[in-house]
Amino acid sequence: MTDKTMHKTQTTPIDTTPINHGGSIDLAAQKYGIAVENWLDLSTGINPVGYPVPQIAAHHWQRLPLGSELTALKNAASQYYQLPSPDHLVCTAGTQSLIQTIPFWLRDHSHISSVHILGPTYAEHGRCWQRAGHACTHHDIPAMKRLDMARSLFETGISGTVVILVNPNNPDGALIPASDIADLSNLADQSNNWLIVDEAFIDCEPDQSVCPNIDEMPKTLVLRSFGKFFGLAGIRIGCVVLSPALTRDLEERIGPWAIPGPSMEVATLAFADHDWQQATRDRLRKDRDRLEALVTDHSPLKCVGATPLFLLFDGQQVHNIADHLARKGILVRLFDHDETKIRFGLPGTKDDWNRLEAAFRALTM
């Protein structure tokens, strides 16, 4: 975010109103009278060119998943995340389910005095900690100040503090270097506090993940998303990396058969396909640059943050632009917390790119 962003700190009561997430094509279809299948969805940060799904053997649909299949998935994921061992890993049905479970589960393992979310960022973190009975303080601050804020929260001398960082952050793409996160984790351990790092969008920058150092981070939990980078959000697989002393208990809390057998089959293959991963990283970086040029060449919007999976733009007419695109069946992401920001995911096919460019060429401000 830019320096003009004000530092807003607020403790909020439990909010039961629906959160405006990306991907709500059905709602857009109702509003604009365009059938769901005719939309180009650029409102999420999901890779539009997903991992090629192989033919799934019939037995995966006909029986419960086997323990050996979960072990194979964890072994492949452990190598992909460069973990010391699979014992540091818990896999379940999507990162969202972990975001919902961890506040209740961690409360049973540790005294929690306060929860601090550094953003603006993914709204479900705050919502889920509130559901678990914790008052959450949201710190809406410029990206460059989030690391210092986290340090100051751990240096108060009060134990039981939980600090949540999304890295790279959604929606501004700000990335705190892995070395700084590791130092922050050490500070959390020394002060008997907890650090939760959501690395949902870090797959394009694997050297900036703190997962390989998890043995030195006993009071840190790292969330990883499968569906975004691999472009298979419907598979619903998410992982959390943490101390082996805690993994068994968290797995018992989640329960058996959390991930369908077909999902484990595909994810195990995808985690091991290094050639596809590298080619995808290269393509996503090029497409990120292409999208920034397309938007800035045909509109007054200015790019103020990005990852290879999405770009955040700033402008005074973002609602008009989003409405213009929606009338052409193109969905982008607006934000309740900032009416000057708009986020674009990447088009996937040549026709998608042409459709977006044509819509921008027809834009009149």
C-alpha positions as CSV (number, residue, x, y, z in Angstrom):
1,M,0.0,0.0,0.0
2,T,1.1,3.6,-0.4
3,D,2.4,6.0,2.3
4,K,-0.9,7.9,2.3
5,T,-2.6,4.9,3.8
6,M,-3.6,5.8,7.4
7,H,-2.7,3.6,10.3
8,K,-6.0,2.4,11.6
9,T,-6.1,0.1,14.6
10,Q,-9.5,-1.2,15.7
11,T,-10.9,-4.0,17.8
12,T,-14.0,-5.3,16.2
13,P,-17.0,-7.3,17.6
14,I,-18.0,-10.5,15.9
15,D,-19.3,-9.7,12.4
16,T,-21.9,-12.0,10.9
17,T,-22.4,-10.2,7.6
18,P,-21.1,-12.0,4.5
19,I,-17.6,-11.2,3.5
20,N,-17.2,-9.9,-0.1
21,H,-14.7,-12.5,-1.5
22,G,-13.6,-12.9,-5.0
23,G,-15.0,-15.6,-7.2
24,S,-18.7,-14.8,-6.7
25,I,-19.6,-15.3,-10.3
26,D,-23.1,-16.4,-9.4
27,L,-23.9,-13.1,-7.7
28,A,-22.5,-11.2,-10.6
29,A,-24.5,-13.3,-13.0
30,Q,-27.7,-12.3,-11.1
31,K,-26.8,-8.6,-11.0
32,Y,-25.8,-8.2,-14.6
33,G,-28.0,-10.8,-16.3
34,I,-25.1,-12.7,-17.8
35,A,-25.1,-16.5,-17.5
36,V,-22.4,-17.9,-15.2
37,E,-20.7,-19.8,-18.0
38,N,-20.2,-16.6,-20.0
39,W,-18.0,-14.8,-17.3
40,L,-14.3,-14.3,-17.3
41,D,-13.4,-14.4,-13.7
42,L,-10.4,-12.2,-12.8
43,S,-11.5,-11.6,-9.2
44,T,-9.3,-14.2,-7.6
45,G,-5.6,-14.9,-7.4
46,I,-5.9,-18.4,-8.8
47,N,-3.6,-19.5,-11.6
48,P,-5.9,-19.6,-14.7
49,V,-3.8,-22.4,-16.3
50,G,-4.1,-25.2,-13.8
51,Y,-2.0,-28.3,-13.4
52,P,-3.3,-30.9,-16.0
53,V,-5.5,-33.4,-14.2
54,P,-4.9,-37.0,-15.2
55,Q,-7.4,-39.7,-15.5
56,I,-8.5,-40.7,-12.0
57,A,-8.8,-44.5,-11.3
58,A,-12.3,-45.6,-10.4
59,H,-11.3,-46.9,-7.0
60,H,-10.5,-43.4,-5.8
61,W,-14.2,-42.5,-6.1
62,Q,-15.5,-45.8,-4.7
63,R,-13.7,-46.1,-1.3
64,L,-12.4,-44.0,1.5
65,P,-8.9,-42.6,1.1
66,L,-6.1,-44.8,2.4
67,G,-3.6,-43.9,5.1
68,S,-0.8,-44.7,2.6
69,E,-2.2,-42.2,0.1
70,L,-2.2,-39.5,2.8
71,T,1.4,-40.5,3.6
72,A,2.4,-40.2,-0.1
73,L,0.7,-36.7,-0.3
74,K,2.6,-35.5,2.8
75,N,5.9,-36.9,1.5
76,A,5.5,-35.0,-1.8
77,A,4.3,-31.8,-0.1
78,S,7.2,-32.0,2.4
79,Q,9.7,-32.1,-0.5
80,Y,8.0,-29.3,-2.3
81,Y,8.0,-27.1,0.8
82,Q,11.6,-28.2,1.6
83,L,10.7,-29.3,5.1
84,P,13.0,-31.2,7.4
85,S,10.5,-34.0,7.4
86,P,6.8,-34.8,6.7
87,D,6.3,-34.8,10.5
88,H,6.1,-31.0,10.3
89,L,3.0,-31.1,8.1
90,V,-0.8,-31.3,8.4
91,C,-2.9,-31.5,5.3
92,T,-6.6,-31.0,5.1
93,A,-9.5,-29.8,2.9
94,G,-8.2,-26.3,2.0
95,T,-6.4,-23.6,3.8
96,Q,-9.8,-22.0,4.7
97,S,-10.6,-25.0,6.9
98,L,-7.3,-24.5,8.8
99,I,-8.0,-20.8,9.2
100,Q,-11.3,-21.8,10.8
101,T,-9.9,-24.6,13.0
102,I,-6.7,-23.2,14.3
103,P,-8.2,-20.4,16.5
104,F,-10.2,-23.0,18.5
105,W,-7.4,-25.6,18.5
106,L,-4.6,-23.2,19.5
107,R,-6.7,-21.8,22.4
108,D,-6.6,-25.3,23.9
109,H,-2.8,-25.4,23.8
110,S,-1.9,-22.0,24.9
111,H,-3.1,-19.0,26.9
112,I,-4.0,-16.3,24.3
113,S,-4.1,-12.8,25.6
114,S,-4.6,-10.9,22.3
115,V,-4.8,-11.4,18.5
116,H,-3.4,-8.9,16.1
117,I,-3.9,-9.0,12.3
118,L,-1.6,-6.9,10.2
119,G,-3.1,-5.6,7.0
120,P,-5.4,-4.7,5.3
121,T,-5.5,-8.4,4.4
122,Y,-7.6,-11.5,4.0
123,A,-10.7,-10.9,6.1
124,E,-11.4,-14.5,7.1
125,H,-8.4,-14.4,9.6
126,G,-10.2,-11.9,11.8
127,R,-13.6,-13.4,11.3
128,C,-12.4,-16.9,12.4
129,W,-10.5,-15.7,15.5
130,Q,-13.5,-13.7,16.5
131,R,-15.7,-16.8,16.2
132,A,-13.3,-18.6,18.6
133,G,-14.1,-15.9,21.2
134,H,-11.0,-13.6,20.8
135,A,-11.1,-9.9,20.4
136,C,-9.0,-9.1,17.3
137,T,-7.1,-5.9,16.7
138,H,-6.8,-5.1,13.0
139,H,-3.8,-2.9,12.2
140,D,-4.4,-1.3,8.7
141,I,-1.0,0.1,8.1
142,P,1.4,0.7,5.1
143,A,3.3,-2.4,4.1
144,M,6.7,-1.0,5.1
145,K,5.5,-0.7,8.7
146,R,4.1,-4.1,9.3
147,L,7.3,-5.8,10.3
148,D,8.1,-3.1,12.9
149,M,4.6,-3.4,14.2
150,A,4.9,-7.1,14.6
151,R,8.2,-6.7,16.5
152,S,6.7,-4.1,18.8
153,L,3.7,-6.4,19.6
154,F,6.1,-9.2,20.7
155,E,8.3,-6.8,22.7
156,T,5.6,-5.7,25.1
157,G,6.4,-8.3,27.7
158,I,2.9,-9.7,27.5
159,S,2.8,-13.4,26.7
160,G,0.0,-15.1,24.7
161,T,0.0,-12.6,21.8
162,V,-0.9,-14.0,18.4
163,V,0.3,-12.0,15.4
164,I,-1.0,-12.9,11.9
165,L,0.9,-11.9,8.8
166,V,0.0,-12.8,5.2
167,N,3.2,-13.0,3.2
168,P,3.0,-12.0,0.4
169,N,0.1,-10.0,1.5
170,N,-3.3,-10.1,-0.1
171,P,-4.3,-7.7,-1.7
172,D,-1.2,-5.5,-1.9
173,G,1.4,-8.2,-2.7
174,A,3.9,-6.8,-0.1
175,L,6.5,-9.4,0.8
176,I,8.6,-9.5,4.0
177,P,11.9,-11.3,3.4
178,A,12.2,-14.7,4.9
179,S,15.2,-13.7,7.0
180,D,13.0,-11.0,8.7
181,I,10.2,-13.5,9.3
182,A,12.7,-15.9,10.8
183,D,13.9,-13.2,13.2
184,L,10.3,-12.3,14.1
185,S,9.6,-16.0,14.8
186,N,12.6,-16.2,17.1
187,L,11.2,-13.1,18.9
188,A,7.8,-14.8,19.3
189,D,9.5,-17.9,20.8
190,Q,11.5,-15.9,23.2
191,S,8.5,-13.9,24.4
192,N,6.1,-16.9,24.6
193,N,3.9,-15.7,21.8
194,W,2.7,-17.1,18.5
195,L,3.3,-16.1,14.9
196,I,1.0,-17.3,12.1
197,V,2.3,-16.7,8.6
198,D,-0.1,-17.2,5.7
199,E,2.0,-18.0,2.6
200,A,-0.9,-18.7,0.3
201,F,0.7,-16.7,-2.6
202,I,4.4,-17.5,-2.0
203,D,4.8,-20.4,-4.5
204,C,6.3,-18.1,-7.2
205,E,9.0,-17.0,-4.7
206,P,9.9,-20.3,-3.0
207,D,13.2,-19.0,-1.7
208,Q,11.2,-16.5,0.4
209,S,9.3,-19.2,2.3
210,V,10.2,-19.9,5.9
211,C,9.0,-23.5,5.7
212,P,12.6,-24.9,5.4
213,N,13.5,-23.3,8.7
214,I,10.5,-24.6,10.7
215,D,12.7,-26.7,13.0
216,E,13.9,-23.4,14.4
217,M,10.4,-21.9,14.8
218,P,8.6,-23.8,17.5
219,K,6.0,-21.0,18.0
220,T,5.2,-20.4,14.4
221,L,2.5,-21.8,12.1
222,V,2.9,-21.5,8.3
223,L,-0.2,-21.8,6.1
224,R,0.2,-23.0,2.5
225,S,-2.4,-23.2,-0.2
226,F,-2.3,-25.8,-3.0
227,G,-5.1,-24.5,-5.2
228,K,-3.8,-21.0,-6.0
229,F,-0.5,-21.7,-7.7
230,F,-1.5,-25.1,-9.1
231,G,-4.7,-23.6,-10.4
232,L,-6.9,-26.3,-8.9
233,A,-8.9,-24.5,-6.2
234,G,-11.7,-27.0,-6.5
235,I,-9.5,-29.8,-5.2
236,R,-9.6,-28.2,-1.7
237,I,-6.2,-29.0,-0.2
238,G,-4.4,-26.8,2.3
239,C,-1.4,-27.4,4.5
240,V,0.0,-26.0,7.7
241,V,3.7,-26.3,8.6
242,L,4.5,-26.4,12.3
243,S,6.4,-28.1,15.1
244,P,6.1,-32.0,15.1
245,A,5.1,-31.8,18.7
246,L,1.8,-30.3,17.7
247,T,1.0,-32.0,14.4
248,R,-0.6,-35.2,15.7
249,D,-3.0,-33.3,18.0
250,L,-4.1,-31.0,15.2
251,E,-4.6,-34.0,12.9
252,E,-6.8,-35.6,15.5
253,R,-8.8,-32.4,15.8
254,I,-9.4,-32.4,12.0
255,G,-10.3,-36.0,12.0
256,P,-9.9,-38.8,9.4
257,W,-10.6,-38.7,5.6
258,A,-10.4,-34.9,5.4
259,I,-9.1,-34.9,1.8
260,P,-10.9,-36.9,-0.9
261,G,-8.8,-39.6,-2.6
262,P,-9.0,-38.1,-6.1
263,S,-7.7,-34.8,-4.7
264,M,-4.7,-36.5,-3.0
265,E,-3.9,-38.4,-6.2
266,V,-3.7,-35.2,-8.3
267,A,-1.9,-33.1,-5.7
268,T,0.8,-35.8,-5.1
269,L,1.6,-35.7,-8.8
270,A,1.6,-31.9,-8.9
271,F,3.9,-31.5,-5.9
272,A,6.5,-33.7,-7.6
273,D,6.3,-32.1,-11.1
274,H,9.2,-29.7,-11.0
275,D,9.3,-29.0,-14.7
276,W,5.7,-27.9,-14.7
277,Q,6.3,-25.7,-11.6
278,Q,9.3,-23.9,-13.1
279,A,7.6,-23.3,-16.4
280,T,4.5,-22.0,-14.6
281,R,6.5,-19.6,-12.5
282,D,8.2,-18.2,-15.7
283,R,4.8,-17.8,-17.4
284,L,3.1,-16.2,-14.5
285,R,5.9,-13.5,-14.2
286,K,5.6,-12.7,-17.9
287,D,1.8,-12.6,-17.7
288,R,2.0,-10.3,-14.6
289,D,4.0,-7.8,-16.6
290,R,1.7,-8.1,-19.6
291,L,-1.4,-7.5,-17.5
292,E,0.1,-4.4,-15.8
293,A,0.9,-2.9,-19.2
294,L,-2.6,-3.7,-20.6
295,V,-4.4,-2.0,-17.7
296,T,-2.1,1.0,-17.4
297,D,-2.1,1.6,-21.2
298,H,-5.9,1.7,-21.4
299,S,-7.0,3.3,-18.1
300,P,-5.9,5.9,-15.6
301,L,-5.2,3.1,-13.0
302,K,-1.8,2.8,-11.4
303,C,-0.4,-0.5,-10.2
304,V,0.4,-0.2,-6.4
305,G,1.1,-3.8,-5.6
306,A,1.4,-7.3,-7.2
307,T,2.4,-10.9,-7.0
308,P,2.7,-13.1,-10.1
309,L,-0.9,-14.2,-9.5
310,F,-2.7,-10.8,-9.1
311,L,-2.2,-7.1,-9.4
312,L,-3.6,-4.3,-7.3
313,F,-4.4,-0.9,-8.9
314,D,-5.3,2.5,-7.5
315,G,-7.6,5.0,-9.0
316,Q,-10.6,7.3,-8.3
317,Q,-12.9,5.6,-10.8
318,V,-12.4,1.9,-9.9
319,H,-16.1,1.3,-9.4
320,N,-16.9,2.7,-12.9
321,I,-14.2,0.5,-14.4
322,A,-15.4,-2.6,-12.6
323,D,-19.0,-1.9,-13.7
324,H,-17.9,-1.4,-17.3
325,L,-16.0,-4.7,-17.3
326,A,-18.8,-6.5,-15.6
327,R,-21.3,-5.4,-18.2
328,K,-19.0,-7.3,-20.6
329,G,-18.9,-10.4,-18.4
330,I,-15.5,-9.7,-16.8
331,L,-15.4,-9.9,-13.0
332,V,-12.7,-8.1,-11.0
333,R,-12.3,-7.5,-7.3
334,L,-13.3,-4.3,-5.4
335,F,-12.7,-3.8,-1.7
336,D,-14.9,-2.6,1.1
337,H,-12.0,-1.2,3.1
338,D,-10.7,1.1,0.3
339,E,-12.9,2.4,-2.5
340,T,-9.9,3.4,-4.6
341,K,-8.5,-0.1,-5.0
342,I,-9.2,-2.7,-7.6
343,R,-7.5,-6.1,-8.0
344,F,-7.1,-8.2,-11.2
345,G,-6.2,-11.8,-11.6
346,L,-4.6,-13.1,-14.7
347,P,-6.4,-14.1,-17.9
348,G,-5.5,-17.7,-19.0
349,T,-6.1,-18.2,-22.7
350,K,-5.5,-16.1,-25.8
351,D,-9.2,-15.5,-26.1
352,D,-9.3,-14.3,-22.5
353,W,-6.5,-11.8,-23.1
354,N,-8.2,-10.5,-26.2
355,R,-11.5,-10.2,-24.5
356,L,-10.0,-8.1,-21.7
357,E,-8.1,-5.9,-24.1
358,A,-11.2,-5.3,-26.2
359,A,-13.2,-4.4,-23.0
360,F,-10.5,-1.8,-22.0
361,R,-10.4,-0.4,-25.5
362,A,-14.1,0.3,-25.2
363,L,-13.7,2.0,-21.9
364,T,-14.6,5.7,-21.8
365,M,-13.9,7.7,-18.6
